[in-house]
Amino acid sequence: MQQQLFPSEPNPIPGLARNTDPETSHDAAESIDTTALERIVYDVIKQFPNGCIGDDVVKMLPQFGIQTISPRYAPLIRKGWVVDTGEKRQARSGRSQRVMKVIKKEEYEQQRLFP
């Protein structure tokens, strides 16, 4: 069976599994509670008032793999709860990583964005 380059069916789990991924990937994506993971990552970033890099977050969450943690940054930034400061810091690898920082802390606490 040949796969279409641009399938006409919408992706049932946007951002978590591609249309071309195997069924097992879609099953795994459906089992992930992204809101809970975002909350966990948010809470770690919040512990760094001067901002942090991905390495800092991963270090604080050894029970999760980087593949679980790093996809949470973009949604948190899009939602306005975390900001990319524009600053870069050196990671363990020697490469630069963006510095992220929690903003709207008071709003978050009042609205309880994450159940």
Secondary structure, DSSP 8 states (H G I E B T S, - for coil): ----SS-SS--SSTTTS-TTS-HHHHHHHHT--HHHHHHHHHHHHHT-TT-B-HHHHHHH-TTS-HHHHGGGHHHHHHTTSEEEEEEEEE-TTSSEEEEEEE--HHHHHHHT---
